Amino acid sequence: MTLLEREHELGELDDAARAAREGSGSVLLVHGEAGIGKSSLVAALRSRPPAGCRVLVGACDALATPRTLGPLRDLTPFVGPRLADALRSGDREEVFESLRDELESAPGTVLVVEDVHWSDEATLDALRFLTRRIDELPAVLVLTYRDDELDGGHPLTRLLGDVQTNVRHVAVQRLSPSAVGALAAEGGLDPDRVFALTRGNPYFVSELVASADAAHVPRTVVDAVTGRLRRLDADTRAHVEQLAVIPSAVRSAELARLVPGGPGALGAAEERGILAVRPDGVQFRHELTRQAVVDSLPASRRIALNARVLAMLLELGADPGRIVSHAAEAGDVDAIVEWAPRAARDAAVSGAHRQAAAHYRAALEYADRFEASERVELLQELAIEQYIFGQIPEAVEVQAEVERLRRELGDATALGASLRWSSRIHWLAGERRNAEATAREASEVLSDSRDRGLFALALSNEAQLAMLAHDVPRTIELASRAVEIGREVGDHRVLSHALNNLGTAHLLQNRDEGIEELLEAADVAAAANFMDDAARAHVNLVWSLLDQYRLDLAEHHLGPALEFSQRTEVLGLWTYQQVERARLHLARAHWEDAIAAAAFSRESLPHARCVALTVVGLVGVRRGDPQSEATLEEAWRVATHLGEWQRTGPVASARAEAALLRGDLDSARAIARAAYEEAVRLQAVNQQAELAAYLRRAGEEVEVPEGDHPFAVQARGDWARAAELWRARGCPYHEASALAESPHDADLLEALAILDRIGATPLARRVRSDLRERGVRSIPRGPSTPTRRNPAGLTDRQVDVLRLVSEGLTNTEIAGRLVLSVRTVDSHVAAILAKLGVPSRQDAARLAPEVLVPAPVNE
């Protein structure tokens, strides 16, 4: 079939390949509906690559549980030994590093991953790793996918949202009536009739033209394919049906065992355009053709054909995931029981946690086939996988069954290990009481265990819960014991985990030794490849410095921490670090940047989401947004459910501030007083100082903690010193609030200038009122109220960014155009997607024409 109306798309591919050869990497997203011709473009590039370029192609398969690293493992015969070995082992970090080395060592490589909408989680992580570094690589990454199969919850959607640097979209269009007419003429068919049936979908056109005659045009693709099959001899038709139950390319060794005569027996099917035969194997010319053949088969025939494939895969020692898939299709329970656990562990090692859980569930459908000890191990591994990828309610349910079985089996050490996992899972589910109960029992059960490291880890888990509840003395006691044992037995995981809690507790006391302990915790964890523990140490360090308003030092550590989490793909904690960045912007009165950074956590687990809601609510309160107090109430509901001071304390402070700004002193006192008493009980001196400052503004004097925290100084009534401290720390809003307490008109006028500059309308309104009551004349009017507002609620800067997104600019190009950092543009794009309620940049660009039209505001 002739490739028509694809000059532009082929040109994009060729240009990107040549640029890669010259050292300029990029990502090409080739998307469109099924049958639109994405694979034909890849085949054309593969058959005629630009001079000096190599093309590597891997494909994702339409399996119920995708193959772990499937499309990348397709590349093993064509890449260097380091990458090939890494892909065979599935070691996540080695796959990432060797993949980067492979592309660096061969400039001009075009890496194509077809049908990435069927990808497994480990492959998506590897692709995310590459897309974030593509500008450093002399390669082009081509991803093809069906955009009509994606929604906001599809795993691919997040990857596409992350692809922001050096990216080009190639949206493959349907054929025009004239192109369809040219193809129809080859079969002597009525072009209008063909176009009416196909609407210009190239695959449908090719199937109808290949299978029809002048008297009869099939109405469906299945009819077209089965019509072509009937024209084959019986043996060839049987071979095609055998190959159809394999949703991937069939390699030469596999073909030899399934088709007597090998490629030579498939000549008629190749001539009919059903199969594509290459030296390394065979595959259907299109997935829709393969699926049409499968759909035409009786169930009994499909079962028999899958059984033959299963026997072949077992003989060759194939990928466990493929074995399980065909075992399920063949109904071979013995094979599922033997191979599903192996497939699950293979997936877990590679980071494909969603697929690992699916394989564990497949095995546990036949739980009675396993001994009790093996069954409980499978359940424990399933719960851990569910915990890792965020399926928390399901993990809680499975973990309850693990606990029950562990108690029946009577192995104290195994029970203690599972109880520690129960504690962590309960905490993430927001069930603090259950988390504390299982943590205590874990330590009790393990106290006599020979495994001292496991006992220390249980102690450290208790210390972590105590630290999160701001029980600093208990945290230090438990964490110190765990650190001692960790050093004694040389257990790096224990040492890092315990130092993390100990360092955070010391910083809660404003003791700087905690900084060194947290840095050591991160280094120990990273050296031992415990990347999540290393990232958690970074999170705790930055969080504590933000509580102390040591903003420059917090920013100094936050930048490298974000890069570490991004490089090591610890995405859950990377998202949490975004809310830390939001807190940093909030403290500096960079309102739009704060909202944009908080937008990264709009779909996060409740702990990060609570912080994001607090930031967004405070920005709104300080700028006078009438909806902002509802946001703070939502944050309060989340915080009280979680039941930890690190959540309830900041939200209480925000709600007290909101009450002060609306002039409701009684509510401000009630909110701040209850929280203040809790802060005193917990010795949370930084939060105590902040709440004391709000109580003083509400007319109630309370005890103020010692020290030079700006809030403590302000709570003592030393507004001048507080203003100096806030100014030195780069907090203009708080500086203005301190100046607003001055008895001198000049200070109030200075506060007013700051508040007008940063757009803090409610506090500016109060200061103007105070100045009028003092009889001050010539009070600045302040900025004029805009008469028009964006209908989607975008800020002016976000409107600028969206306009450039709609023009096809990358984030790097937008940053250069607007004189911003790329990270700031990343944040604005995330906020735009959140406000528009869309998953991707292309969706935002599609809505841009209506969003960029300002809507009138009734004055």
Secondary structure, DSSP 8 states (H G I E B T S, - for coil): ----S-HHHHHHHHHHHHHHHTT--EEEEEE-STTSSHHHHHHHHHHS--TT-EEEEEE----SS--TTHHHHTTGGGS-HHHHHHHHH--HHHHHHHHHHHHHHSTTEEEEEE-GGG--HHHHHHHHHHHTTGGGSSEEEEEEE-GGG--TTSHHHHHHHH--SSEEEEE-----HHHHHHHHHHTT--HHHHHHHHTT-HHHHHHHHHH-BTTB--SSHHHHHHHHHHTS-HHHHHHHHHHHT--S-EEHHHHHHHSTTGGGGGHHHHHTTSEEEETTEEEES-HHHHHHHHHTS-HHHHHHHHHHHHHHHHHHT--HHHHHHHHHHHT-HHHHHHHHHHHHHHHHHHT-HHHHHHHHHHHHTTGGGS-HHHHHHHHHHHHHHHHHTT-HHHHHHHHHHHHHHHHHHT-HHHHHHHHHHHHHHHHHTT-HHHHHHHHHHHHHHHTT-S-HHHHHHHHHHHHHHHHHTT-HHHHHHHHHHHHHHHHHHT-HHHHHHHHHHHHHHHHHTT-THHHHHHHHHHHHHHHTT-HHHHHHHHHHHHHHHHHTT-HHHHHHHHHHHHHHHHHTT-HHHHHHHHHHHHHHHHHTT-HHHHHHHHGGGTTS-HHHHHHHHHHHHHHHHHHT-TTHHHHHHHHHHHHHHHT-HHHHHHHHHHHHHHHHHTT-HHHHHHHHHHHHHHHHHHT-HHHHHHHHHHHHHTT------SS--HHHHHHTT-HHHHHHHHHHTT-HHHHHHHHTT-SSHHHHHHHHHHHHHHT-HHHHHHHHHHHHHTT--S----S---SEE-TT---HHHHHHHHHHHTT--HHHHHHHHT--HHHHHHHHHHHHHHHT-SSHHHHHHHHHHHTS-EE---
